[in-house]
């Protein structure tokens, strides 16, 4: 749904995604495999630990609305520095992941969803 909004706004992909795709294409062999594993396994795990685990669990306590908004805003700002359609895309993804964490209280599930999203975006 969010990608459809971007396409309607005249934007094919985010600047972050364009940079990662260009970097991935420039690599060969095990360098390419290493980057893919970082993007699909390591980065989602670290981001979930930081944005949902640390921010939602420790810093914001029981304030679920603030948990979702702050962690989604931080998530978006790490991926896109300026307010744009891309930032809103990442904010939306961050909200979805925050709500998933609030319902399930399981970072492993968030990690799997985030990993799948990153993996699909590389295709």
N, C-alpha and C positions, 0 to 999 in steps of 0.2 A: 504494500500500500504506500509506504513512504517513498519507494523508488518511483512509483507512478506519479506522485506529487512532484518529485524532482524533474521527471521527464516533461510533465506539463509546464513546469517553470522554465523549461529550456535548458536544463542542466542534465547531462548524461550520467555523470558520476561525480563523486566528491574529489577534491584536490588531493586529499589523503590517499584515496583509492588509486588515483592516477599515478601518484608518485610510487606507491607500492607495486603497482603493475609494471611500471617502467623499470623499477629496480629488479623485479623478478625476471623480466624478459632479458635484462642485461647479464644475468648470471647463467652459468652452465653447471651441469653435473651435481656434485654433492653440495655446492654452494646454494644452488636452487632448492634442493631438498631441505637444507638447513634453514633457509629463510621461510619456506612453507611451514616447517614444523614450528618455528617461532611464531608465525602469524596465526596458526591454527591451534596450537597447543599451549605454548608458553605465555604469549601475550594475553589470551583470554583468561588464563588461570590467574595471572598477576593482577589484571584489571578487576576481575571479580573479587579477589582478596582485598584489593584497595577500595574499590567503589561500593561494593555491597557488604563485604565483610567488615572492613575498618570503619567506613563512614556510617553505614546503616546500623551496624551492631554496637559500636563503641561510642562514637561521637554524638549520635543523634537520639539515642535511647528509644523511647516509645513514641516519638513524634513521627508517625508513619508518613504523613503528607510531606513533611520537611525532609524525611529520609529520601523519599522518591525524588523530590524536586532538586535537592542539593546534590545528591549522588548523580542524577541525570545531567545536571548542569556541569558538574565537574567532568563527567565522562565526555560530554560533548566538547568542552573546552580543551581537553587533552587532544582530541582528534581534529578539531577545527578551531583556530584561534579567534576568528572574527565571527560576528553574528551574520549568518547567511542561511540559505536554504540547506546547505550541508550541515551546518551547526544544528539546525532543527531536526534533521534526519538523525543525527547522533543523539540529540536530546530525546527524541521519541524512542530510539532503541534503548537508551539508558532508563527511561521511564518503564518500558516493558520489562527490562531485566530487574529493576527495583521492585516492581509489583510482583514479579515471579518470586523473588527472594522473600518478600513480605508474606506471601501466601504459603510457601513451602519451607522456608527457613533452612534451605539446603544449598550451599554454594556449589556443590557438585552438579546439581541440575542446571544452575546458571552457567557453569563452566561448559557443560555440554551444549547448551543452546547457543552460547556466545561462540564456541568453537565451530559449530555448524554454520552459523551466520558468516563467520570469517571465511570458512572453507568455501561456502557457496559463492561468496563475493569474489573469490579468485577464479572461478570458472568463467 
